[in-house]
Amino acid sequence: MKRLLTTTGAFLTDDAIADAILEYWLALSKDQVADVIDMPFLDHEDRVCRVRLGIGWGLGIAAVDVDDARTLADDGLLGILRDRGEERTRAREALLLTTAELPAEWAEL
């Protein structure tokens, strides 16, 4: 388990979920954009709750490992985060390729 630390709170969630969120946060930050995700977490009474969390550019986030054997699966969220992150990466790479093909005289603009 990992505890995600944000400016809005701390959320105990599964390792795979936290790692996927951090990877997506990085992809968003590289493009200087943000998004809202819906993620599960365990509250202080071990109830499964959900939070809609803003992540990305300008929104700090950190993950702290927690010695806890519990798991909290959400395969749907993992797929969504992976797909959105890959989409951002493909769009960024396509833009870089397009920019690289511009005539040299345009570089001065």
N, C-alpha and C positions, 0 to 999 in steps of 0.2 A: 504494500500500500504506500501511497505518497500523499502528502498534504500539499495541495496547491495553495500558494499564498498570492493573494491579489490585493488591490487597494480596497476591495469591497468585503473581503473576508478570507477565511481559510477553509478549505474543503478537502476532506479525507476521501480519496478515491483510489481506484485500482491502478496499479503500475502502468498497464497498457494504455489506459485512458489518459492518465497524466502525461505519459510520453507522447501520445498522439496529439494531445492538445499543445504541448510545447513545440512539436514539429510544425503544426499548423500555425501557431503563433509566430514562429520564425518566418514561415513563408509569407504571412500577412505583413509582417514588419518589413521585410525586404521590399515589398511593394508599397509601403507606407499607407496601408489601409487597415481597417478593422472589420470584425464580424461578430455576430452573436451566436453562441452555441448553447445547447441545452445538454447539461451533463448530470449524471447521478453522483451522489456523495452520501456518506454516512454521517448523520448528525451525532451529537453528544450522547444520545440514547440508543445508538446503533440502528436507527431507522433509516431506510433508504429514502432519500429526498432528491429533488432535482432543482437545479438552479440554471437560469438563463444568464450567461456570463459573457460580457464583452471582452474580446481578446484581440490583440494585434498591435499595430503601430501606436506608440504613445501610451500603451496600457501595460504596465509592468506585471510580470508574473514570475513565480519561482516555484520549484518543487523540492520538498524535503522528504527523504526516505523515512518511513515509519516502520518500526519492527512490529509487523502485524501480519498474520497468516491469512486473514480473510481476503476474499476476492469480491469484486463487484463488476460483473460482466455487462457490457452493452455493445454487442457486435455491430448493431446498427449505427451507433455513434462512431465507432472506429472506422467503419466503411465510409461514412460521410466525411469525416476529417481527412482520411487518406485521399478520397476523391477530390475534395476541395483543394487540398495542398498540392496534389499532382496537377490539377487544372491551373493553379496559380503559377507553378513552376513552368509548365508548358507555355503559358501565355508570356511569361517573362523571357523565356528562351527564344520564342518566336519574335518578340520585339527586338531582342538583341541581334538576332540574325538579320532582321529587316533593316535595322539601323546600320549594321556592318556593310550592307549592300548599297548604301547611299553614296552618291558621287562625292568625291573628296572635297570639292568646293563647297558643299553644303555643311561641312564640319565647322566652318567659320561662322555659321549663322547662329 
